[in-house]
Amino acid sequence: MKSRREELRNYGIEIESSYFIYRREDKVIAVPYSHIRTIELKEDTVIVYTGGIERLVIQLPHQGLALALFEDILLSIERLHL
């Protein structure tokens, strides 16, 4: 059985200590946790809003994986501020 991080990595998402990376076919996006203003979970989609008007929509194959990403990002933000 794959770990949650391995499964996320298969969809181009890497969780690091102070930022996460989202790889798509045409680009690579790194988002520092300190720049996240709001994070939203809608069924199988995680939407990350940064300090500006930018938003990053990450659609995953199922709701469980989206919830896992949502929780990992929240935990990483909490660790950053401790």
Backbone torsions as a table, in degrees:
resi	resn	phi	psi	omega
1	MET	NA	134.1	-178.3
2	LYS	-78.1	148.2	174.1
3	SER	-74.5	164.6	-179.7
4	ARG	-61.1	-42.6	-179.9
5	ARG	-64.6	-38.2	177.5
6	GLU	-64.7	-41.2	179.5
7	GLU	-65.7	-42.1	177.1
8	LEU	-63.5	-39.2	179.4
9	ARG	-60.1	-34.0	177.4
10	ASN	-62.8	-22.0	178.7
11	TYR	-104.9	17.8	173.6
12	GLY	83.5	17.7	-177.1
13	ILE	-115.4	126.5	176.9
14	GLU	-124.0	126.3	179.6
15	ILE	-96.0	118.7	177.6
16	GLU	-111.6	179.9	-175.0
17	SER	-71.5	-34.2	-177.5
18	SER	-122.2	1.4	179.2
19	TYR	-160.8	166.7	169.8
20	PHE	-125.1	154.6	-178.8
21	ILE	-115.1	134.8	176.2
22	TYR	-123.5	115.0	-179.2
23	ARG	-101.3	128.0	173.9
24	ARG	-120.2	173.8	-177.4
25	GLU	-56.6	-41.1	-172.7
26	ASP	-100.7	-8.2	-179.3
27	LYS	-163.7	167.7	176.2
28	VAL	-122.5	130.4	-177.7
29	ILE	-120.2	128.9	174.4
30	ALA	-112.7	127.1	-177.9
31	VAL	-120.3	111.7	174.6
32	PRO	-67.8	138.1	-179.7
33	TYR	-60.3	-30.2	-179.3
34	SER	-68.6	-14.2	179.4
35	HIS	-94.9	-6.4	-177.6
36	ILE	-78.8	125.1	178.3
37	ARG	-94.3	-46.1	-177.6
38	THR	-144.7	146.5	173.6
39	ILE	-130.8	136.0	-173.2
40	GLU	-129.0	139.7	177.1
41	LEU	-115.8	121.9	177.5
42	LYS	-131.2	103.4	-179.6
43	GLU	51.1	-106.9	-178.0
44	ASP	-102.9	22.2	-176.2
45	THR	-129.0	136.1	173.4
46	VAL	-112.2	128.7	179.8
47	ILE	-116.3	123.6	-178.5
48	VAL	-111.9	123.6	177.0
49	TYR	-105.4	132.5	178.5
50	THR	-97.4	-177.3	-176.8
51	GLY	-59.4	-26.9	178.0
52	GLY	-91.1	-147.5	178.4
53	ILE	-94.8	5.2	-177.1
54	GLU	-73.7	149.0	172.8
55	ARG	-143.3	149.9	-179.6
56	LEU	-121.6	120.4	-179.5
57	VAL	-103.7	119.7	-179.1
58	ILE	-116.8	108.7	179.1
59	GLN	-97.8	129.9	-178.2
60	LEU	-116.7	164.7	-173.1
61	PRO	-70.1	-21.7	178.5
62	HIS	-152.2	160.8	-174.4
63	GLN	-63.6	-35.0	-179.9
64	GLY	-61.7	-40.7	179.4
65	LEU	-71.3	-37.2	176.3
66	ALA	-63.1	-42.4	177.7
67	LEU	-62.9	-40.6	178.3
68	ALA	-61.2	-44.8	178.3
69	LEU	-63.7	-45.5	178.7
70	PHE	-55.7	-48.6	-179.5
71	GLU	-65.7	-40.0	178.9
72	ASP	-63.2	-41.9	178.9
73	ILE	-65.9	-44.1	178.5
74	LEU	-61.3	-43.0	178.7
75	LEU	-63.4	-40.1	178.8
76	SER	-65.9	-39.3	176.5
77	ILE	-63.4	-43.6	-179.8
78	GLU	-62.3	-43.6	178.1
79	ARG	-62.3	-36.6	-179.4
80	LEU	-63.6	-34.5	-175.5
81	HIS	-94.0	0.7	178.0
82	LEU	-84.5	NA	NA
